């Protein structure tokens, strides 16, 4: 067992079963704080970042020949394409997972994504118009029920806001990284790590998004952090526990450590799969262990 200083501070012996028992007993029934409802600072920032494009799209509201006006506007201002998914409450990273299948045709993962984020429009016009019509985007502009897309997207952002579990951990990681002069990223992908830190990594899924990542430049060491909370039980918990064993093994081969912070009474219904992951990965913690300084011992 590692992190003996933390365990000793909690009055625990160097015994895996004793530590796991403490883990289960210290799971939290609720993680709700006032910040659980809405992170208004983030909402304001996200909306402000696309405000210009949204105001350009306001031009389309109520237009008669909406399809022609839409294509003309996209040709004149191609950057507004990237905000269209937000009108459907879909973020860019989620768009990469989407493949649309109908009785007549299908859109591959790449096609759906490049409709909005690709450069060349002419070759995508037909696909773009099909998506515009079938997704309901056309109705947003045509029915005049929405008067201003900036206000509308403000509401969309509120709905898409992440919940308290990540807000709690992020605040902790932010203070920790600042105190010890470490770099950290939020909601990061393989490509974001490569672009930001010039590290090439291999992960288990193309669309894998990690909640946080910490880089210790002096030690040339990366820690990837996943955070989740389960208030109730279900088959997903067993699958999740197994998934993190596999992911941890993939990352360890690259000298990258996976830290899994999970909590909630749901785990009391799935102790066996959780214990298996706990036994096979030294970096499985709940919020209680996080607050008691285990991250410091892991990283420092």
ChimeraX commands (.cxc) that place a marker at each C-alpha (Angstrom):
marker #1 position 0.00,0.00,0.00 radius 0.5
marker #1 position 1.15,3.52,-0.77 radius 0.5
marker #1 position 0.44,6.88,0.88 radius 0.5
marker #1 position 1.07,5.64,4.39 radius 0.5
marker #1 position 1.27,9.16,5.79 radius 0.5
marker #1 position -2.33,9.79,4.78 radius 0.5
marker #1 position -3.54,6.47,6.12 radius 0.5
marker #1 position -1.66,6.88,9.40 radius 0.5
marker #1 position -3.18,10.33,9.82 radius 0.5
marker #1 position -6.59,8.70,9.51 radius 0.5
marker #1 position -5.68,6.05,12.08 radius 0.5
marker #1 position -5.47,3.24,9.51 radius 0.5
marker #1 position -2.94,0.45,9.33 radius 0.5
marker #1 position -1.09,-0.65,6.22 radius 0.5
marker #1 position -3.89,-3.03,5.35 radius 0.5
marker #1 position -5.77,-3.01,2.05 radius 0.5
marker #1 position -9.02,-4.33,3.50 radius 0.5
marker #1 position -8.98,-1.79,6.32 radius 0.5
marker #1 position -8.38,1.10,3.91 radius 0.5
marker #1 position -11.14,-0.11,1.57 radius 0.5
marker #1 position -13.51,-0.43,4.51 radius 0.5
marker #1 position -12.74,3.19,5.39 radius 0.5
marker #1 position -13.32,4.12,1.73 radius 0.5
marker #1 position -16.82,2.59,1.78 radius 0.5
marker #1 position -17.73,4.03,5.18 radius 0.5
marker #1 position -16.63,7.54,4.17 radius 0.5
marker #1 position -18.63,7.65,0.90 radius 0.5
marker #1 position -20.82,10.74,0.75 radius 0.5
marker #1 position -24.58,10.59,0.42 radius 0.5
marker #1 position -24.60,14.02,-1.25 radius 0.5
marker #1 position -22.08,16.26,-2.94 radius 0.5
marker #1 position -24.42,19.16,-3.54 radius 0.5
marker #1 position -23.13,22.62,-2.72 radius 0.5
marker #1 position -24.54,25.99,-3.79 radius 0.5
marker #1 position -22.28,25.75,-6.86 radius 0.5
marker #1 position -24.13,22.56,-7.86 radius 0.5
marker #1 position -26.92,24.56,-9.46 radius 0.5
marker #1 position -25.03,26.72,-11.97 radius 0.5
marker #1 position -21.46,27.93,-12.45 radius 0.5
marker #1 position -22.44,31.41,-13.62 radius 0.5
marker #1 position -18.88,32.52,-14.34 radius 0.5
marker #1 position -18.41,29.63,-16.77 radius 0.5
marker #1 position -21.83,30.23,-18.35 radius 0.5
marker #1 position -20.99,33.89,-18.98 radius 0.5
marker #1 position -17.59,32.99,-20.44 radius 0.5
marker #1 position -18.92,30.28,-22.77 radius 0.5
marker #1 position -21.70,32.53,-24.08 radius 0.5
marker #1 position -19.37,35.51,-24.51 radius 0.5
marker #1 position -16.97,33.39,-26.59 radius 0.5
marker #1 position -19.59,32.86,-29.30 radius 0.5
marker #1 position -21.63,36.05,-28.91 radius 0.5
marker #1 position -20.44,37.56,-32.21 radius 0.5
marker #1 position -21.41,34.47,-34.23 radius 0.5
marker #1 position -24.77,34.24,-32.47 radius 0.5
marker #1 position -25.58,37.85,-33.31 radius 0.5
marker #1 position -24.76,37.17,-36.97 radius 0.5
marker #1 position -27.14,34.20,-36.90 radius 0.5
marker #1 position -29.86,36.43,-35.41 radius 0.5
marker #1 position -30.21,37.80,-38.94 radius 0.5
marker #1 position -31.93,34.54,-39.99 radius 0.5
marker #1 position -34.75,34.69,-37.44 radius 0.5
marker #1 position -38.08,34.99,-39.25 radius 0.5
marker #1 position -36.66,35.14,-42.78 radius 0.5
marker #1 position -39.01,33.88,-45.52 radius 0.5
marker #1 position -36.60,32.02,-47.79 radius 0.5
marker #1 position -34.77,30.57,-44.81 radius 0.5
marker #1 position -32.75,27.87,-46.61 radius 0.5
marker #1 position -31.32,30.25,-49.21 radius 0.5
marker #1 position -30.61,32.90,-46.58 radius 0.5
marker #1 position -28.94,30.28,-44.39 radius 0.5
marker #1 position -26.54,29.08,-47.10 radius 0.5
marker #1 position -25.70,32.64,-48.14 radius 0.5
marker #1 position -24.95,33.59,-44.57 radius 0.5
marker #1 position -22.72,30.54,-44.04 radius 0.5
marker #1 position -20.80,31.34,-47.23 radius 0.5
marker #1 position -20.28,34.94,-46.13 radius 0.5
marker #1 position -19.48,34.08,-42.51 radius 0.5
marker #1 position -18.23,30.45,-42.46 radius 0.5
marker #1 position -17.16,30.65,-38.82 radius 0.5
marker #1 position -20.77,30.72,-37.63 radius 0.5
marker #1 position -21.06,27.02,-38.52 radius 0.5
marker #1 position -19.20,26.06,-35.38 radius 0.5
marker #1 position -21.87,27.49,-33.05 radius 0.5
marker #1 position -24.78,25.68,-34.71 radius 0.5
marker #1 position -24.38,22.50,-32.61 radius 0.5
marker #1 position -24.71,24.57,-29.44 radius 0.5
marker #1 position -28.23,25.52,-30.59 radius 0.5
marker #1 position -28.97,21.80,-30.27 radius 0.5
marker #1 position -27.19,21.58,-26.89 radius 0.5
marker #1 position -24.29,19.56,-28.33 radius 0.5
marker #1 position -20.65,20.46,-27.63 radius 0.5
marker #1 position -17.81,19.96,-30.10 radius 0.5
marker #1 position -16.28,16.95,-28.32 radius 0.5
marker #1 position -19.68,15.21,-28.18 radius 0.5
marker #1 position -20.24,15.84,-31.88 radius 0.5
marker #1 position -17.28,13.59,-32.65 radius 0.5
marker #1 position -19.23,10.63,-31.23 radius 0.5
marker #1 position -22.35,11.12,-33.33 radius 0.5
marker #1 position -23.25,8.96,-36.32 radius 0.5
marker #1 position -26.74,9.48,-37.71 radius 0.5
marker #1 position -28.44,6.50,-39.34 radius 0.5
marker #1 position -31.78,6.61,-41.21 radius 0.5
marker #1 position -33.58,4.33,-43.64 radius 0.5
marker #1 position -32.16,6.25,-46.56 radius 0.5
marker #1 position -28.66,7.40,-45.78 radius 0.5
marker #1 position -26.19,7.85,-42.97 radius 0.5
marker #1 position -23.69,10.40,-41.75 radius 0.5
marker #1 position -20.39,9.01,-40.52 radius 0.5
marker #1 position -18.66,10.35,-37.41 radius 0.5
marker #1 position -16.29,12.39,-39.55 radius 0.5
marker #1 position -19.02,13.81,-41.78 radius 0.5
marker #1 position -21.17,15.08,-38.92 radius 0.5
marker #1 position -18.16,16.74,-37.31 radius 0.5
marker #1 position -16.71,18.27,-40.48 radius 0.5
marker #1 position -20.06,19.74,-41.52 radius 0.5
marker #1 position -19.57,22.27,-38.75 radius 0.5
marker #1 position -15.81,22.34,-38.25 radius 0.5
marker #1 position -14.49,21.58,-41.75 radius 0.5
marker #1 position -13.15,24.32,-44.01 radius 0.5
marker #1 position -14.65,23.72,-47.45 radius 0.5
marker #1 position -18.39,24.43,-47.65 radius 0.5
marker #1 position -19.31,23.70,-51.32 radius 0.5
marker #1 position -18.72,19.96,-50.97 radius 0.5
marker #1 position -20.73,19.93,-47.75 radius 0.5
marker #1 position -23.74,22.02,-48.82 radius 0.5
marker #1 position -26.11,19.09,-49.31 radius 0.5
marker #1 position -25.15,17.46,-46.01 radius 0.5
marker #1 position -25.33,20.78,-44.18 radius 0.5
marker #1 position -28.83,21.51,-45.50 radius 0.5
marker #1 position -30.00,18.00,-44.63 radius 0.5
marker #1 position -28.74,18.44,-41.09 radius 0.5
marker #1 position -30.22,21.96,-40.92 radius 0.5
marker #1 position -33.66,20.64,-41.84 radius 0.5
marker #1 position -33.78,17.26,-40.10 radius 0.5
marker #1 position -32.20,18.28,-36.80 radius 0.5
marker #1 position -34.75,21.02,-36.19 radius 0.5
marker #1 position -32.28,23.87,-36.59 radius 0.5
marker #1 position -34.40,25.32,-39.37 radius 0.5
marker #1 position -37.39,25.62,-37.06 radius 0.5
marker #1 position -35.35,27.57,-34.51 radius 0.5
marker #1 position -35.00,30.39,-37.03 radius 0.5
marker #1 position -38.27,30.01,-38.87 radius 0.5
marker #1 position -40.90,29.88,-36.10 radius 0.5
marker #1 position -39.84,33.18,-34.41 radius 0.5
marker #1 position -40.34,31.72,-30.94 radius 0.5
marker #1 position -36.74,32.67,-30.18 radius 0.5
marker #1 position -36.10,36.40,-30.36 radius 0.5
marker #1 position -32.38,36.45,-29.60 radius 0.5
marker #1 position -29.89,33.59,-29.93 radius 0.5
marker #1 position -27.52,35.03,-27.31 radius 0.5
marker #1 position -30.23,34.79,-24.67 radius 0.5
marker #1 position -31.27,31.37,-25.97 radius 0.5
marker #1 position -27.71,30.01,-25.77 radius 0.5
marker #1 position -27.32,31.43,-22.29 radius 0.5
marker #1 position -30.14,29.08,-21.30 radius 0.5
marker #1 position -28.59,26.20,-23.24 radius 0.5
marker #1 position -25.30,26.69,-21.38 radius 0.5
marker #1 position -27.13,26.55,-18.06 radius 0.5
marker #1 position -28.59,23.20,-19.10 radius 0.5
marker #1 position -25.20,21.86,-20.22 radius 0.5
marker #1 position -23.38,22.97,-17.08 radius 0.5
marker #1 position -21.48,20.18,-15.33 radius 0.5
marker #1 position -22.54,19.17,-11.85 radius 0.5
marker #1 position -20.97,19.62,-8.45 radius 0.5
marker #1 position -18.60,16.65,-8.36 radius 0.5
marker #1 position -16.23,18.19,-10.90 radius 0.5
marker #1 position -16.60,21.72,-9.53 radius 0.5
marker #1 position -15.56,20.51,-6.07 radius 0.5
marker #1 position -12.51,18.65,-7.37 radius 0.5
marker #1 position -11.49,21.38,-9.80 radius 0.5
marker #1 position -11.37,23.96,-7.02 radius 0.5
marker #1 position -9.11,21.64,-5.05 radius 0.5
marker #1 position -6.83,20.87,-8.02 radius 0.5
marker #1 position -6.59,24.54,-8.97 radius 0.5
marker #1 position -5.34,25.51,-5.50 radius 0.5
marker #1 position -3.01,22.52,-5.37 radius 0.5
marker #1 position -1.48,23.20,-8.80 radius 0.5
marker #1 position -0.97,26.89,-7.98 radius 0.5
marker #1 position 0.64,26.12,-4.62 radius 0.5
marker #1 position 3.16,23.67,-6.07 radius 0.5
marker #1 position 3.70,25.35,-9.47 radius 0.5
marker #1 position 2.14,22.54,-11.51 radius 0.5
marker #1 position 0.34,22.84,-14.84 radius 0.5
marker #1 position -3.20,21.52,-15.14 radius 0.5
marker #1 position -5.85,21.23,-17.83 radius 0.5
marker #1 position -9.61,20.72,-17.63 radius 0.5
marker #1 position -11.72,18.52,-19.95 radius 0.5
marker #1 position -8.75,17.34,-21.94 radius 0.5
marker #1 position -8.37,14.96,-24.85 radius 0.5
marker #1 position -5.43,13.16,-26.41 radius 0.5
marker #1 position -5.00,15.96,-28.96 radius 0.5
marker #1 position -5.27,18.71,-26.33 radius 0.5
marker #1 position -2.46,17.14,-24.33 radius 0.5
marker #1 position -0.34,16.89,-27.47 radius 0.5
marker #1 position -1.04,20.50,-28.48 radius 0.5
marker #1 position -0.68,21.99,-25.00 radius 0.5
marker #1 position 2.19,19.98,-23.55 radius 0.5
marker #1 position 3.76,18.31,-26.59 radius 0.5
marker #1 position 3.15,14.82,-25.17 radius 0.5
marker #1 position 1.90,12.04,-27.41 radius 0.5
marker #1 position -0.27,9.52,-25.57 radius 0.5
marker #1 position -2.36,6.45,-26.38 radius 0.5
marker #1 position -5.80,5.99,-24.84 radius 0.5
marker #1 position -8.50,3.33,-25.00 radius 0.5
marker #1 position -11.12,5.36,-26.89 radius 0.5
marker #1 position -10.78,7.87,-29.73 radius 0.5
marker #1 position -13.20,10.24,-28.04 radius 0.5
marker #1 position -11.91,9.82,-24.48 radius 0.5
marker #1 position -12.16,13.06,-22.48 radius 0.5
marker #1 position -10.41,13.23,-19.11 radius 0.5
marker #1 position -11.81,15.55,-16.47 radius 0.5
marker #1 position -8.39,16.88,-15.43 radius 0.5
marker #1 position -4.70,16.48,-16.12 radius 0.5
marker #1 position -1.72,17.60,-14.06 radius 0.5
marker #1 position 1.82,17.99,-15.40 radius 0.5
marker #1 position 4.87,18.08,-13.17 radius 0.5
marker #1 position 7.43,19.59,-15.53 radius 0.5
marker #1 position 10.37,19.00,-13.19 radius 0.5
marker #1 position 9.65,15.27,-13.03 radius 0.5
marker #1 position 8.36,15.12,-16.61 radius 0.5
marker #1 position 5.31,13.30,-15.26 radius 0.5
marker #1 position 1.62,13.42,-16.28 radius 0.5
marker #1 position -1.34,12.47,-14.09 radius 0.5
marker #1 position -4.76,12.06,-15.68 radius 0.5
marker #1 position -7.78,12.40,-13.40 radius 0.5
marker #1 position -11.28,11.00,-13.82 radius 0.5
marker #1 position -14.10,12.08,-11.49 radius 0.5
marker #1 position -17.58,10.62,-11.06 radius 0.5
marker #1 position -20.34,10.24,-8.49 radius 0.5
marker #1 position -23.02,7.58,-8.20 radius 0.5
marker #1 position -25.96,8.15,-5.89 radius 0.5
marker #1 position -27.62,4.87,-6.88 radius 0.5
marker #1 position -26.57,1.40,-7.98 radius 0.5
marker #1 position -26.83,-0.33,-11.33 radius 0.5
marker #1 position -24.93,-2.42,-13.87 radius 0.5
marker #1 position -22.99,0.62,-15.05 radius 0.5
marker #1 position -20.91,0.64,-11.87 radius 0.5
marker #1 position -19.41,-2.79,-12.55 radius 0.5
marker #1 position -18.57,-1.82,-16.13 radius 0.5
marker #1 position -17.06,1.48,-14.99 radius 0.5
marker #1 position -14.83,-0.18,-12.41 radius 0.5
marker #1 position -13.53,-2.67,-14.98 radius 0.5
marker #1 position -12.96,0.06,-17.53 radius 0.5
marker #1 position -10.63,1.94,-15.21 radius 0.5
marker #1 position -8.45,-1.13,-14.63 radius 0.5
marker #1 position -7.95,-1.45,-18.39 radius 0.5
marker #1 position -7.37,2.27,-18.89 radius 0.5
marker #1 position -4.88,2.42,-16.02 radius 0.5
marker #1 position -2.87,-0.45,-17.51 radius 0.5
marker #1 position -2.72,1.29,-20.91 radius 0.5
marker #1 position -1.48,4.51,-19.35 radius 0.5
marker #1 position 1.05,2.88,-17.01 radius 0.5
marker #1 position 2.89,1.46,-20.01 radius 0.5
marker #1 position 3.46,5.09,-21.03 radius 0.5
marker #1 position 4.57,6.12,-17.52 radius 0.5
marker #1 position 1.31,8.04,-17.05 radius 0.5
marker #1 position -0.73,7.63,-13.88 radius 0.5
marker #1 position -4.52,7.54,-13.78 radius 0.5
marker #1 position -6.16,8.96,-10.66 radius 0.5
marker #1 position -9.78,7.94,-10.20 radius 0.5
marker #1 position -11.82,9.98,-7.74 radius 0.5
marker #1 position -15.25,8.47,-7.22 radius 0.5
marker #1 position -17.90,8.77,-4.54 radius 0.5
marker #1 position -21.55,8.21,-3.71 radius 0.5
marker #1 position -23.69,5.62,-1.93 radius 0.5
marker #1 position -24.15,3.77,-5.20 radius 0.5
marker #1 position -20.83,2.00,-4.59 radius 0.5
marker #1 position -22.26,0.35,-1.50 radius 0.5
marker #1 position -24.23,-1.83,-3.93 radius 0.5
marker #1 position -21.16,-2.68,-6.03 radius 0.5
marker #1 position -18.37,-3.25,-3.51 radius 0.5
marker #1 position -16.81,-6.26,-5.26 radius 0.5
marker #1 position -16.05,-4.63,-8.65 radius 0.5
marker #1 position -14.90,-1.48,-6.87 radius 0.5
marker #1 position -12.57,-3.48,-4.61 radius 0.5
marker #1 position -11.07,-5.22,-7.65 radius 0.5
marker #1 position -10.19,-1.85,-9.16 radius 0.5
marker #1 position -9.04,-0.57,-5.76 radius 0.5
marker #1 position -6.68,-3.56,-5.45 radius 0.5
marker #1 position -5.29,-3.20,-8.97 radius 0.5
marker #1 position -4.77,0.55,-8.95 radius 0.5
marker #1 position -3.09,2.55,-6.18 radius 0.5
marker #1 position -4.84,5.72,-7.34 radius 0.5
marker #1 position -8.51,5.13,-6.45 radius 0.5
marker #1 position -9.85,7.63,-3.93 radius 0.5
marker #1 position -13.06,9.18,-2.71 radius 0.5
marker #1 position -13.58,12.81,-1.71 radius 0.5
marker #1 position -12.70,12.11,1.93 radius 0.5
marker #1 position -9.27,10.80,0.96 radius 0.5
marker #1 position -8.82,13.71,-1.45 radius 0.5
marker #1 position -9.53,16.23,1.31 radius 0.5
marker #1 position -7.08,14.47,3.62 radius 0.5
marker #1 position -4.15,15.10,1.31 radius 0.5
marker #1 position -3.79,11.92,-0.70 radius 0.5
marker #1 position -3.25,13.89,-3.94 radius 0.5
marker #1 position -0.20,15.56,-2.42 radius 0.5
marker #1 position 1.34,12.20,-1.62 radius 0.5
marker #1 position 0.51,10.80,-5.05 radius 0.5
marker #1 position 1.95,13.65,-7.09 radius 0.5
marker #1 position 4.65,15.11,-4.88 radius 0.5
marker link #1:1,2 radius 0.2
marker link #1:2,3 radius 0.2
marker link #1:3,4 radius 0.2
marker link #1:4,5 radius 0.2
marker link #1:5,6 radius 0.2
marker link #1:6,7 radius 0.2
marker link #1:7,8 radius 0.2
marker link #1:8,9 radius 0.2
marker link #1:9,10 radius 0.2
marker link #1:10,11 radius 0.2
marker link #1:11,12 radius 0.2
marker link #1:12,13 radius 0.2
marker link #1:13,14 radius 0.2
marker link #1:14,15 radius 0.2
marker link #1:15,16 radius 0.2
marker link #1:16,17 radius 0.2
marker link #1:17,18 radius 0.2
marker link #1:18,19 radius 0.2
marker link #1:19,20 radius 0.2
marker link #1:20,21 radius 0.2
marker link #1:21,22 radius 0.2
marker link #1:22,23 radius 0.2
marker link #1:23,24 radius 0.2
marker link #1:24,25 radius 0.2
marker link #1:25,26 radius 0.2
marker link #1:26,27 radius 0.2
marker link #1:27,28 radius 0.2
marker link #1:28,29 radius 0.2
marker link #1:29,30 radius 0.2
marker link #1:30,31 radius 0.2
marker link #1:31,32 radius 0.2
marker link #1:32,33 radius 0.2
marker link #1:33,34 radius 0.2
marker link #1:34,35 radius 0.2
marker link #1:35,36 radius 0.2
marker link #1:36,37 radius 0.2
marker link #1:37,38 radius 0.2
marker link #1:38,39 radius 0.2
marker link #1:39,40 radius 0.2
marker link #1:40,41 radius 0.2
marker link #1:41,42 radius 0.2
marker link #1:42,43 radius 0.2
marker link #1:43,44 radius 0.2
marker link #1:44,45 radius 0.2
marker link #1:45,46 radius 0.2
marker link #1:46,47 radius 0.2
marker link #1:47,48 radius 0.2
marker link #1:48,49 radius 0.2
marker link #1:49,50 radius 0.2
marker link #1:50,51 radius 0.2
marker link #1:51,52 radius 0.2
marker link #1:52,53 radius 0.2
marker link #1:53,54 radius 0.2
marker link #1:54,55 radius 0.2
marker link #1:55,56 radius 0.2
marker link #1:56,57 radius 0.2
marker link #1:57,58 radius 0.2
marker link #1:58,59 radius 0.2
marker link #1:59,60 radius 0.2
marker link #1:60,61 radius 0.2
marker link #1:61,62 radius 0.2
marker link #1:62,63 radius 0.2
marker link #1:63,64 radius 0.2
marker link #1:64,65 radius 0.2
marker link #1:65,66 radius 0.2
marker link #1:66,67 radius 0.2
marker link #1:67,68 radius 0.2
marker link #1:68,69 radius 0.2
marker link #1:69,70 radius 0.2
marker link #1:70,71 radius 0.2
marker link #1:71,72 radius 0.2
marker link #1:72,73 radius 0.2
marker link #1:73,74 radius 0.2
marker link #1:74,75 radius 0.2
marker link #1:75,76 radius 0.2
marker link #1:76,77 radius 0.2
marker link #1:77,78 radius 0.2
marker link #1:78,79 radius 0.2
marker link #1:79,80 radius 0.2
marker link #1:80,81 radius 0.2
marker link #1:81,82 radius 0.2
marker link #1:82,83 radius 0.2
marker link #1:83,84 radius 0.2
marker link #1:84,85 radius 0.2
marker link #1:85,86 radius 0.2
marker link #1:86,87 radius 0.2
marker link #1:87,88 radius 0.2
marker link #1:88,89 radius 0.2
marker link #1:89,90 radius 0.2
marker link #1:90,91 radius 0.2
marker link #1:91,92 radius 0.2
marker link #1:92,93 radius 0.2
marker link #1:93,94 radius 0.2
marker link #1:94,95 radius 0.2
marker link #1:95,96 radius 0.2
marker link #1:96,97 radius 0.2
marker link #1:97,98 radius 0.2
marker link #1:98,99 radius 0.2
marker link #1:99,100 radius 0.2
marker link #1:100,101 radius 0.2
marker link #1:101,102 radius 0.2
marker link #1:102,103 radius 0.2
marker link #1:103,104 radius 0.2
marker link #1:104,105 radius 0.2
marker link #1:105,106 radius 0.2
marker link #1:106,107 radius 0.2
marker link #1:107,108 radius 0.2
marker link #1:108,109 radius 0.2
marker link #1:109,110 radius 0.2
marker link #1:110,111 radius 0.2
marker link #1:111,112 radius 0.2
marker link #1:112,113 radius 0.2
marker link #1:113,114 radius 0.2
marker link #1:114,115 radius 0.2
marker link #1:115,116 radius 0.2
marker link #1:116,117 radius 0.2
marker link #1:117,118 radius 0.2
marker link #1:118,119 radius 0.2
marker link #1:119,120 radius 0.2
marker link #1:120,121 radius 0.2
marker link #1:121,122 radius 0.2
marker link #1:122,123 radius 0.2
marker link #1:123,124 radius 0.2
marker link #1:124,125 radius 0.2
marker link #1:125,126 radius 0.2
marker link #1:126,127 radius 0.2
marker link #1:127,128 radius 0.2
marker link #1:128,129 radius 0.2
marker link #1:129,130 radius 0.2
marker link #1:130,131 radius 0.2
marker link #1:131,132 radius 0.2
marker link #1:132,133 radius 0.2
marker link #1:133,134 radius 0.2
marker link #1:134,135 radius 0.2
marker link #1:135,136 radius 0.2
marker link #1:136,137 radius 0.2
marker link #1:137,138 radius 0.2
marker link #1:138,139 radius 0.2
marker link #1:139,140 radius 0.2
marker link #1:140,141 radius 0.2
marker link #1:141,142 radius 0.2
marker link #1:142,143 radius 0.2
marker link #1:143,144 radius 0.2
marker link #1:144,145 radius 0.2
marker link #1:145,146 radius 0.2
marker link #1:146,147 radius 0.2
marker link #1:147,148 radius 0.2
marker link #1:148,149 radius 0.2
marker link #1:149,150 radius 0.2
marker link #1:150,151 radius 0.2
marker link #1:151,152 radius 0.2
marker link #1:152,153 radius 0.2
marker link #1:153,154 radius 0.2
marker link #1:154,155 radius 0.2
marker link #1:155,156 radius 0.2
marker link #1:156,157 radius 0.2
marker link #1:157,158 radius 0.2
marker link #1:158,159 radius 0.2
marker link #1:159,160 radius 0.2
marker link #1:160,161 radius 0.2
marker link #1:161,162 radius 0.2
marker link #1:162,163 radius 0.2
marker link #1:163,164 radius 0.2
marker link #1:164,165 radius 0.2
marker link #1:165,166 radius 0.2
marker link #1:166,167 radius 0.2
marker link #1:167,168 radius 0.2
marker link #1:168,169 radius 0.2
marker link #1:169,170 radius 0.2
marker link #1:170,171 radius 0.2
marker link #1:171,172 radius 0.2
marker link #1:172,173 radius 0.2
marker link #1:173,174 radius 0.2
marker link #1:174,175 radius 0.2
marker link #1:175,176 radius 0.2
marker link #1:176,177 radius 0.2
marker link #1:177,178 radius 0.2
marker link #1:178,179 radius 0.2
marker link #1:179,180 radius 0.2
marker link #1:180,181 radius 0.2
marker link #1:181,182 radius 0.2
marker link #1:182,183 radius 0.2
marker link #1:183,184 radius 0.2
marker link #1:184,185 radius 0.2
marker link #1:185,186 radius 0.2
marker link #1:186,187 radius 0.2
marker link #1:187,188 radius 0.2
marker link #1:188,189 radius 0.2
marker link #1:189,190 radius 0.2
marker link #1:190,191 radius 0.2
marker link #1:191,192 radius 0.2
marker link #1:192,193 radius 0.2
marker link #1:193,194 radius 0.2
marker link #1:194,195 radius 0.2
marker link #1:195,196 radius 0.2
marker link #1:196,197 radius 0.2
marker link #1:197,198 radius 0.2
marker link #1:198,199 radius 0.2
marker link #1:199,200 radius 0.2
marker link #1:200,201 radius 0.2
marker link #1:201,202 radius 0.2
marker link #1:202,203 radius 0.2
marker link #1:203,204 radius 0.2
marker link #1:204,205 radius 0.2
marker link #1:205,206 radius 0.2
marker link #1:206,207 radius 0.2
marker link #1:207,208 radius 0.2
marker link #1:208,209 radius 0.2
marker link #1:209,210 radius 0.2
marker link #1:210,211 radius 0.2
marker link #1:211,212 radius 0.2
marker link #1:212,213 radius 0.2
marker link #1:213,214 radius 0.2
marker link #1:214,215 radius 0.2
marker link #1:215,216 radius 0.2
marker link #1:216,217 radius 0.2
marker link #1:217,218 radius 0.2
marker link #1:218,219 radius 0.2
marker link #1:219,220 radius 0.2
marker link #1:220,221 radius 0.2
marker link #1:221,222 radius 0.2
marker link #1:222,223 radius 0.2
marker link #1:223,224 radius 0.2
marker link #1:224,225 radius 0.2
marker link #1:225,226 radius 0.2
marker link #1:226,227 radius 0.2
marker link #1:227,228 radius 0.2
marker link #1:228,229 radius 0.2
marker link #1:229,230 radius 0.2
marker link #1:230,231 radius 0.2
marker link #1:231,232 radius 0.2
marker link #1:232,233 radius 0.2
marker link #1:233,234 radius 0.2
marker link #1:234,235 radius 0.2
marker link #1:235,236 radius 0.2
marker link #1:236,237 radius 0.2
marker link #1:237,238 radius 0.2
marker link #1:238,239 radius 0.2
marker link #1:239,240 radius 0.2
marker link #1:240,241 radius 0.2
marker link #1:241,242 radius 0.2
marker link #1:242,243 radius 0.2
marker link #1:243,244 radius 0.2
marker link #1:244,245 radius 0.2
marker link #1:245,246 radius 0.2
marker link #1:246,247 radius 0.2
marker link #1:247,248 radius 0.2
marker link #1:248,249 radius 0.2
marker link #1:249,250 radius 0.2
marker link #1:250,251 radius 0.2
marker link #1:251,252 radius 0.2
marker link #1:252,253 radius 0.2
marker link #1:253,254 radius 0.2
marker link #1:254,255 radius 0.2
marker link #1:255,256 radius 0.2
marker link #1:256,257 radius 0.2
marker link #1:257,258 radius 0.2
marker link #1:258,259 radius 0.2
marker link #1:259,260 radius 0.2
marker link #1:260,261 radius 0.2
marker link #1:261,262 radius 0.2
marker link #1:262,263 radius 0.2
marker link #1:263,264 radius 0.2
marker link #1:264,265 radius 0.2
marker link #1:265,266 radius 0.2
marker link #1:266,267 radius 0.2
marker link #1:267,268 radius 0.2
marker link #1:268,269 radius 0.2
marker link #1:269,270 radius 0.2
marker link #1:270,271 radius 0.2
marker link #1:271,272 radius 0.2
marker link #1:272,273 radius 0.2
marker link #1:273,274 radius 0.2
marker link #1:274,275 radius 0.2
marker link #1:275,276 radius 0.2
marker link #1:276,277 radius 0.2
marker link #1:277,278 radius 0.2
marker link #1:278,279 radius 0.2
marker link #1:279,280 radius 0.2
marker link #1:280,281 radius 0.2
marker link #1:281,282 radius 0.2
marker link #1:282,283 radius 0.2
marker link #1:283,284 radius 0.2
marker link #1:284,285 radius 0.2
marker link #1:285,286 radius 0.2
marker link #1:286,287 radius 0.2
marker link #1:287,288 radius 0.2
marker link #1:288,289 radius 0.2
marker link #1:289,290 radius 0.2
marker link #1:290,291 radius 0.2
marker link #1:291,292 radius 0.2
marker link #1:292,293 radius 0.2
marker link #1:293,294 radius 0.2
marker link #1:294,295 radius 0.2
marker link #1:295,296 radius 0.2
marker link #1:296,297 radius 0.2
marker link #1:297,298 radius 0.2
marker link #1:298,299 radius 0.2
marker link #1:299,300 radius 0.2
view
